[in-house]
Amino acid sequence: MTAPTAEASPDAAFPGYLDCLAEADEYAAIDVALGLVDAGVPAERVLLDLVAPAQAEVGERWARNEWSVAQEHAATHISERVVAAIAARANPRPTRGRIVVACMDGEWHALPPRLVAEVLRLRGWQVTFLGASVPVAHLVSYLHRYDAEAVALACALPMRLPHAHRMIEACRRSDVPVMVGGRGFGVDGRWARRLGVAWAPDAPTAAELVADERALRRVPPAQLSHLADDEYAGLTKRRGELIDSALADLRDRVPGMRDYTGAQMDSTVSDLGYIVDFLAAALYVDDESLFTEFVQWLVDILTSRGVPGAAVGATLHHYGAVLHDFPRAGRFLAAGAALIPVPSGAGRR
């Protein structure tokens, strides 16, 4: 293997690589990444120390409203092409068993698990990457057919945790060890532990964990006895009703909504739905912090786009009033509302 030169490092290449993403220059980005590999930088380092942090910055620029959705999508596509180019240049030969890597059904953030898949491949595993939003029935059928040694499932958004749990259990019924990763399980894996599944915070840890079948299988059971109160089930049944009532309440509070474009109205309805879905996920794992972290994120996103955080606060108070017979949900909603400053002179209905 060629020893890396002093100038060849992901840190040194990072600014130029990020410029390539900003300019949507796919070929220049590939040249930067392959230049590092050809200079002796291990492919795994290029993936984890260049591509991954650059993609994280792409997400931050979208969140700060510095980049549009179109720019974020273009950069993500280029990152995917860069990963493919690195994988083709490294071209490792499998020496170990098959690992299946997939996104949860409804999960479209495919680049992070793709990076995990390529690191596993570089470490000798025969990896099948199934990509984004894999329906659970199709995943289980695939596992039965191809005799995988383990399955790695990715979830970026905590609101998908209830579905993630069902997917995890379906894989286990196929007697395939399961490992999970992604920010959807919490930055410290707390919600993976609540669901009773092995969790890896990053690709190197995933590579170590997947090689230890006993560690994958020997995890404490799920801690979900709180679901006996039926708040989660009741909330999900009322999802449509809650969104409709919150939209009507907002129209009363914000007369300017009558001038919203179709796109603005669609975004508002989506946000109202996200609030319900994150609240449901918080009830599922019985963790207030899941909901309050989402509320803070949503307020930051909206205020960066000129939407006052008070609109979120009003919706949380509305949901709290409608869900007066849901004590856990009420506590979570109150905690979220407490994060939002009340504008001076504003009252609460």
N, C-alpha and C positions, 0 to 999 in steps of 0.2 A: 504493500500500500504506500502511496506517495505521502510523505510527511507534509502537513500543511505549511505554507509559507507564513511569514510573520504578518503579511498584509491580509491573508485570507482568513477572515473570521466572520461569522454571522453578525456580530456587533458592528464591525466596520462596514459591512455591506448593507446594513439595515436601512439607513436613510435613502440610499439610492434605490433599493428595492421598493421602499414605500412610495418613492416618486413614480416608479413604474406602475404601481397599482393606481396611484392618483391620476396618471395620464392614460390609464387603460392600455398600457403597452405590454401586451402579452409576451411577445418575443424577447423584449429586453428583460422582462422579469425572469423568464426561463434562462436567459443567458447569465444573469446574475447568480441564480441558484446553481446551475450546472458549472459555472466557473468556480464556485466554492468546492463542489464535489471533485472537479478535475484538479483543483489545487491541493487536494488531500484532506479536506474537511469531511469527516464521516457523514454519510447521507442522513443518519439519524439526527445529528446536530443541526444540519441545514433545515430539516423538517421542524424540529422543536425550538430552535433558537433563532430562526429567521421567519419561516412561513407562519408558524403559530402566533408569535407576538405581533407580526404585521397584521394578521387577520384580526387579532384582538383590537388593535388600533383602528382598523376599519370600522369595527362595531362601535367603538367609542366616538368616532367622528360622526357616524349616523346618529347616535344618541344625543350628541351635542348640537344636532341640526346643522353640522358643517357640511355633511354630504347627504345627497338625496338617496332615496331607495335605489334608483337606477345606478348611481355611482357605487353604492355598496354591493349591488348585485354584480356589476362588472368586475369589481375587485375580487369578489369571491370566486367568480368564474375563472379569473386568471390564477388565483391561488390553487384552485383545483387542477388546472392545467400544469402548473409548476409541480405539484405533488406527483402527477402522472409522469412528468418528464424525469423527475428524480428517481421514481420507482423503476422506470425503464432503464435509466443509466446504471442504477445499482444492480438490477436484475438478479436478486438472490435466488438460490435454489433451495427448495424446502427440504429440511432434514427432520422435521417433527410433524405431529399430527395436524388435523384440520381444526381451525377456529373460525367460527362464524361471527361477523361483526355487523350490527344493524342498528338503525334508528327505530325508536318506538313508532307505532302507528300514529300518524298525525304530526310527527316530528320532522321538520324539514331542514334543520341545521346539520348538514351531512359532513361538513369539512372536519370538525374535530374527531369524529369516529373514524373518518378516512385516515387521518394522521395516526391514530392508534393502530389501525389495520396495517399501515405501511411499516410502523415500528415493529409490530409482531412479525411481519414478513421478513424484515431485515434480520430478525433474531432467529430465523429458521422455521417459523411456522408456515404451514400451508393455510393461507387465509382466504376466505370468501367474504367479500364486502358486499352486502345486499343493498346499501344505500339508504335513502331517506324513506320514511313513512312506510314501513313494511307491515302489512296486515298480519295480525297474530296467527290466523289460521294458515296463511302461506308460510310464515316462519316455522311453525311447528311441523308442517308437512316437509319442509326442506330439511329440518333437523333429523326427522325420521329417515329420510332418503339418503342423506350423505354422512351419517354417523360422525357428527362433530364431537370433538373432545370437550369443547366448552363453547358458550355463546356469550358475546360481549354486547350489551345493549346500552345505547346512548340516549340521554334525555337532557335537553338544554333548558326547558321551561318547567318549573315546579308545578304549574297547573295541570301537567299531564301525569302527575304521580299516581292518581287512582288507576288510570289505564296502564301505567307502567307496572303496577303491582299485579294486575291481571295477566299481563304479558309474561312477567317473571314466573308466576305460578304455572302458566301454561307450558313454559319451557321445562320447568321442574317436573311436571307430570310426564314429560318425555324422557326423564332421567338424564337430562343434560345439565351439567353445572353452569351456573349463571354468574356473571360479573357485570356490574353496571358502572357507568361514569357519566360525567357531564354536570354542569352547574344546576341542572334540575334536581339533583339529589342533595344540594347544599354544598357550599364551598368546603365544608369539613365532613361531608358524607352523612350528616345527621339523619337525613330522611331515608337514606339507604338502610341505615341501621334500624330505623323504625319499621321499615318494610322487611327486615330480616334477610338482607342480601349482601354479598361481598361487593365492596366498592373500591375503585382505584381513582386517586386524584389526578393522575397523569399517565402518559403512555409508558414510561419506564416502569412505574409501579404496576401497571396493567400487565406488562410482559412478565414481571416476576410472579404476580398473583396467578396468572393463567397457567403457569407451569406447576402450580401446587394444587392439585385437585382436592386434597384434604382441606386446605384452607378455603376453597370455594364452597365446599359442602358443609364445613363445620362453622356455621355462623349462628348466632342466637336467633330464635324465632321472632317473627313479626310481633310488634306490640301495638295491637289495634283494638283492644277491648273497649275503648271509648266509642267505637262505632255502634255499640249497642243502643246508644241514645237516639239513633236514627236521624240525627241532624244532617249528616252528609246526604243520606238518601232523600230526605225531605227537601233539602235545598236544590238538589239536582232536578227533582221533579218539578220544582217551581221556577226553573231557570227562565223560561220564556215569559212567564207572568211577571217576574221581577224586572226583566229588561224593559218590557212594555210600560210598566208603571213608572220606572225610573226615567224613561224617555219622556213620558207625559209630564212628570214633575219638573224635569229640566226645561221643557217648553214653557211651563208656567213661570219659571224663575228667570229664564233668559229669553226675552222676546225676540232678540236678534236671531234666534235659531230658525225663525220662519224664512230667513234669507239664506240659510245654508244651502250650498250646492249638494247634489246627490252624493258626491264623494265625501264631503264633510259630514253629512248625515250618516253615511256608512261607517266612517271612522268613529263617530260618537257611539253608534250602536255596538261596534266592535269593542270599544273601551268599556262600555257598560257590561258586556258579556265577559270580558277579561276579569273585571272585578268579581263577578259571581264565580267564575271558574277558579280564580286564585283563592277566594274564600272557601270554596268547596274543597280544594286541595289542602288548605290549612286545617279544615275540619277533619279531613281524612287522616292526616298524620298528627292531629292535635297539637299544632305548633303555631302560636300567635305570630312568631317572628317571620314565618313564611309570608303571611299576609301583609304585615307592616313593611317588610322589605320591598314587596311589590308596590305597595302604595307610594313609598318614597320614590321608587324608580319611575312610576307612572307620573307623579307630580313633576319630577325633574324633566321627563320627556316632554310633557305638555307645556310646561312653562318655557322651555327652550324654543317652543313653537308658538309662543304668544297666547297660550290658553291658561287662564288663571287657575291655580291650584284649588281655589275655593269651589270650583265646579265639582272637583272630585270629592271635597268635603261634604258638599250638599248631597251628593249621591250616596255617600256612606251613611249619612244621617237618615236619608230616605230608606235605604235598605234596612237599617237598624229598626226603624219604626215598623216597617212591614213584617220583619222577622222578630217581632216582640216576644214570640213564644219559643225562640231558639237561643237559649242562654249562652252557649259557647260562641255562636256566630255573633251575638250581640257584643260580647266582650272583645272579639277580634275586630269588629267594625269600629267600636269605640276607640280601641287602641290605634287603629289606622287614622281615624278622624283627628285624634289628639296630635298627630304629627303635622297637621296642616294649619298654619296660622290663619286666624279669622281676620279678614280685612277690618281696619278701623271703621267703626260706625255700622258694621254689618251685624245683623242679628240672625238667629236661627229660627226657622219655622217649626 
